[in-house]
Amino acid sequence: MSVHEKKYTNRLIHEKSPYLLQHAHNPVDWFPWGPEAFQKAKREGKPVFVSIGYS
C-alpha cells in the first residue's frame, strides 16, 4: 500500500527513524521530539505524551 492509499498520515512521515516511520500512518497527531510539540502543548494547556519505543 502506498502513502497515497493510506487514510491518515502524520508528521512522522518526514522522519528517518524506522521506529518513527512505523507510526507515520497511525490516526494520532504524533510530533517528533522538538520545540513544535512543546509549544503546541503549552499553547493548548495539554500534557505531552512521550513514547520511548518498545522491544
N, C-alpha and C positions, 0 to 999 in steps of 0.2 A: 504494500500500500504506500503510495507516495504522500509527500507532505500535503499536496493539494487535495487528497482524498480524506484527510483527517478532519474530524468535526471541530476540533479545538487545537490551537497551537498557542503556546505561551512564550514568554521571553527566553526561556531556556533553549529554544531552538538555535539561538545565536552563540551558545557556549561550545567549548571544545571538549569538555569533560564527558566521557562516555556515561558516567553516572547521571549527570545533569541532563544529557540528551535523552536518556531513557524516560524522563519525566516531561519532556517538551510537549507531549500531547495529552497530558493529564488535564482534566477540566478544573484546574486550580490556577489562580493567577500568581504562579511562582515568580520570584525575583531571584537572580543570582546574588551572592553576597556583595553588598556595596551600598553606597550612600543613598541611592534612589529608594531602596526598600525602607531604610530607616527614616528618611524624610517623609515618605508616604504614611508610614505608621504613626509618626509624630503628628503630622497634619490631621490625620483621621482619628487620633486618640485610640489606636488599636495596638495590641501586643504584636511582637514579632515571633513567628514560629520558625524555629531553626531545625532543619533536617541535616544530620551529620552523616547520613548514609547507613548502610547495613552490610552485613556479611553473610 
